[in-house]
Amino acid sequence: MKTKNLLEILATPSPSGRERDGQRLWIKNVTPHADRVESDSHGNAWAVLEGALIQRFHE
């Protein structure tokens, strides 16, 4: 992720209970770097890196 993108995410208002804009921007920026991105009905979002990919970095 580029610094410009991180600064854009940090500058996006996402107060408690109204995180949708910040979440969408984060998902847009993290998706190219993750095996999958998931979210739930509570407004949480997370990126997943599969185990095989992580193991390659430790070899």
C-alpha positions as CSV (number, residue, x, y, z in Angstrom):
1,M,0.0,0.0,0.0
2,K,1.4,3.4,-0.9
3,T,1.8,6.2,1.6
4,K,-0.7,8.3,-0.3
5,N,-3.4,5.6,0.1
6,L,-2.7,5.3,3.8
7,L,-3.0,9.0,4.3
8,E,-6.3,9.0,2.4
9,I,-7.6,6.2,4.6
10,L,-6.5,8.1,7.8
11,A,-8.1,11.3,6.6
12,T,-11.5,9.7,5.9
13,P,-14.0,10.3,8.7
14,S,-15.4,7.1,10.1
15,P,-16.8,7.9,13.6
16,S,-18.2,5.0,15.7
17,G,-21.4,3.8,14.1
18,R,-20.7,5.4,10.7
19,E,-17.5,3.5,9.6
20,R,-18.8,2.5,6.2
21,D,-16.8,5.1,4.1
22,G,-13.6,4.3,5.9
23,Q,-14.2,0.6,5.6
24,R,-14.9,0.7,1.9
25,L,-11.8,2.7,1.3
26,W,-9.7,0.3,3.4
27,I,-11.1,-2.7,1.5
28,K,-10.4,-1.1,-1.8
29,N,-6.8,-0.6,-0.9
30,V,-6.1,-3.9,0.8
31,T,-7.8,-6.2,-1.7
32,P,-4.9,-6.3,-4.2
33,H,-2.6,-7.5,-1.3
34,A,-4.9,-10.1,0.2
35,D,-6.1,-13.6,-0.7
36,R,-9.5,-12.5,0.4
37,V,-11.2,-9.7,2.3
38,E,-14.2,-10.3,4.5
39,S,-16.6,-8.2,6.6
40,D,-19.5,-8.7,8.9
41,S,-22.7,-7.0,9.8
42,H,-21.1,-5.2,12.7
43,G,-18.9,-3.1,10.5
44,N,-15.6,-5.1,10.9
45,A,-13.5,-5.9,7.9
46,W,-10.4,-8.0,7.7
47,A,-7.9,-9.2,5.1
48,V,-6.7,-12.8,5.0
49,L,-3.3,-14.1,3.7
50,E,-3.4,-17.8,3.2
51,G,-0.8,-19.9,5.1
52,A,1.2,-21.0,2.1
53,L,2.0,-17.4,1.1
54,I,3.2,-16.6,4.6
55,Q,5.4,-19.6,4.8
56,R,7.2,-18.5,1.6
57,F,8.3,-15.4,3.3
58,H,9.9,-17.3,6.2
59,E,11.9,-19.7,4.1
